[in-house]
Amino acid sequence: MLTKRLIVFCQFILTGFYFLNAQPIPMEVVLGNKYTWYQYSASKKLSESKFGVFGTGSLIAPYKENKKEELMNQFYLTYELLKGIKASVGSFYSTQPGFRPSVNIQFFKAVKNLTVLAVPRIDICKNPSYDLMFLLEYKPKIAGQLPLYSKFQSMFNFSGDKHNRSYQYLRLGINLKHLQTGIAINFDAYGPAITYRRNYGLFIRKDFR
């Protein structure tokens, strides 16, 4: 068990290093009342082709000893079908159920201060789980002066008609060039019976270039 967790952790770290020369890599940390949360995502184009790679991961580290860490890591080979639309095949790992081959389609649109991303995904296996992740970022300037940062991120995962995992993340703060900071609210839900956990705190986010 320890060896498996060590391998997963190393993959989680090394995936990030692989993208050091990629496009800007957003990394975000939340210091909350119940757990610390970390997330990154990165993409890299392979030469001048339509192929590329995409990686994302997150970690929930609870403060209470009786609560387990929750790790998620994904790595994909992508192909640009149309501008803003990519098909991907690769691997998906989460603390439950573990490693799964996976495919998804990414729909991306950025207009001025608004960014929208939607990613439907499904496991390639018997009795697969499937999910939809949606992200909305808005970076306006209030009264032409105060740079505001806001984000809504949501994900719903099911097996058949049974709920496995879902979340809704809210961020509101200020945008200082490539650094954002402010208030964070995480709503997490687990299992078919849907048990909830809420985490409130402060976030800091930075685009590493």
N, C-alpha and C positions, 0 to 999 in steps of 0.2 A: 504494500500500500504506500509506504514512504517513498519507494523507488518510483512508482507511477506518478505520485504527486511532484517529485523532483523533476521528472522528465517533462511534465506538463508546464511546470514553472519555468524551466529553461527554454521551452518552446515559446512561451509567453514573452520572455525577455528578448530572445534572439530574433523573433519576428520583428520587434521594434527596431533592433539594430539593422536589420536587413534594409529597412526603409529610410536609413539616414540620408541617402541622397535622392529621396523621392520628393514628391510635391509636399507642401506644408503639412505637417503632422499635428493635428489637434490632440492635445492631452489635457485631461481634466481630472481634478481631485476634489472630492467633497469631504469635509470634516463635519460629520453629523452627530446627533445626540445618541444614536444607536450603533452606527458603524462608519468606517471610512470607506469611501468608494472611489475607484479609479477607472478611467476609460481612455483608450486611444483608438484612432483609426488612421489608416494610411493607404495610399494608392501610388502605384508606380507604373509608368508606361514602358513597355519593352520596345526600345528603339523607336522607329517611326511607324510601326505596324499598329493594327487595331487591337493587338493583344496587350495585356497588362496583368498586374497582380494587385490584389487588395487584401488587407489584413485589418482585423479589429479585435479588441479584447477588453474585458472588464473584470474587476476584482472587487468583491465585497468582503471586508474584514470586520466582523462584529467585535465589540468590546467585551462581551460576556463570554466566558470560557465554555459554556454549554452550547454556544451557537457556532456552527461550522462556517468556514470561509466558503464563498461561492465564486467560482472562476469560470469565465467564458472566453474562448479564443476561436477565431475563424481565420482561415487563409484560403484564398481563391485565385484561380487563373480566370481572367476576365476577357471578354471579347465585345468590342463596341458594335452593336447592331445599327444604331442610329445615334445622332448627337443627343447625349443625355440618357441613353438607354444601353445598358450593358448586361450580357448574360454571363453567368459565372458558375464554375464547378470547382469543388475543393473539399475542405474538411471543416467540420463543426465540432467543437468540444465544449461541454459544460459539465459541471460537477455531477449533475444528473441529466441525462443518462450516460454520459461519457463521450467517446469518439463516434462520429457518424459521418460518412460521405454525404455531401450536400450540394444542392444547386439553388441558385437564386437569380432574380432579375432585379437590377438596380435602375430606378427612375430618378433622375436628378435634374433639378432646374434652379438656376440662380439668376435673379433679376435685381439689380441695384443692391439694396440692403436686405433682400429676402432670399433665403435658401430653403428649398424643399427637397426632401429625399424620402422615397418609399421603396422598401425592399421586401417583397414576398419571397419566402424560402421554404424548402422542403427537404427532408432526409431522403437519401437513396438507399432504402432498406425495407425489409418487411415491417409492417405496422409503423410507418414513419410518423414523426411529428412534423408539424408545419407551423409557420408563424408569419406575421406581418410586422415589420418595423417601420415606423413613420417618424420623421424628424422635421421640425420647422424652426428655423433660426431667423431672427429679425434684429437688425442693427441700425435703428434710426437715430437721428439727432433731434433731441427735444428742444424746441425753440431755436433751432439752428446752432446750438451750442453744446448741450450735454449729450455725449455719445452713450446711447442706451444699448444694452445687450439683453436679449430675451431668447429663450429656447423652450420648446416643448418636444419631448421625445417619448414615444410610446411603443410597446411591443406586446403582442398577444400570441401565445404558443399553445397549440392543442394537439392531441392525439385522438383522431376520430372526432367525437363531439365532447371529449373530456378536456377540461382546462388543466394545463400543466403549470404554466408560469406566465405572468404578465407584469408590466410596470408602466407607470407614467411619471416622467421626470420633468420638473419645472425649474427654470432658472430665470432670475431677474437681477440685473446689475449694470455695471458700467463697462464700456468698451474703450480700452486704452491701447490703440494700435493693435498689436498682436497679443494683448493680454486682456482677459475679461475676469471680473470678480464680482461677487454679490451673494444673494440669498439663494439657497438650494432647498427644494422639497422633492423627496423621493417617495412614491407610493408603490409598494411591492405586493404582489399577490401570488399565492402558491397553492397547488393541488386542486383536485376536482371539487373539494368542499370550499375552496377559496378562503384561505386564511391570509390576513392582511398584516403588513408591517409598514410603519411610516418612519421616515428619517428626515429630520430637519437640521439644517446647518448652513455653512458657508462654502462656496465653491471658488476655485481659481482655475482658469483655463488659459492655455497658451498655444499658439500655432508655432511649432518649431520648424525652422527653415534651414 
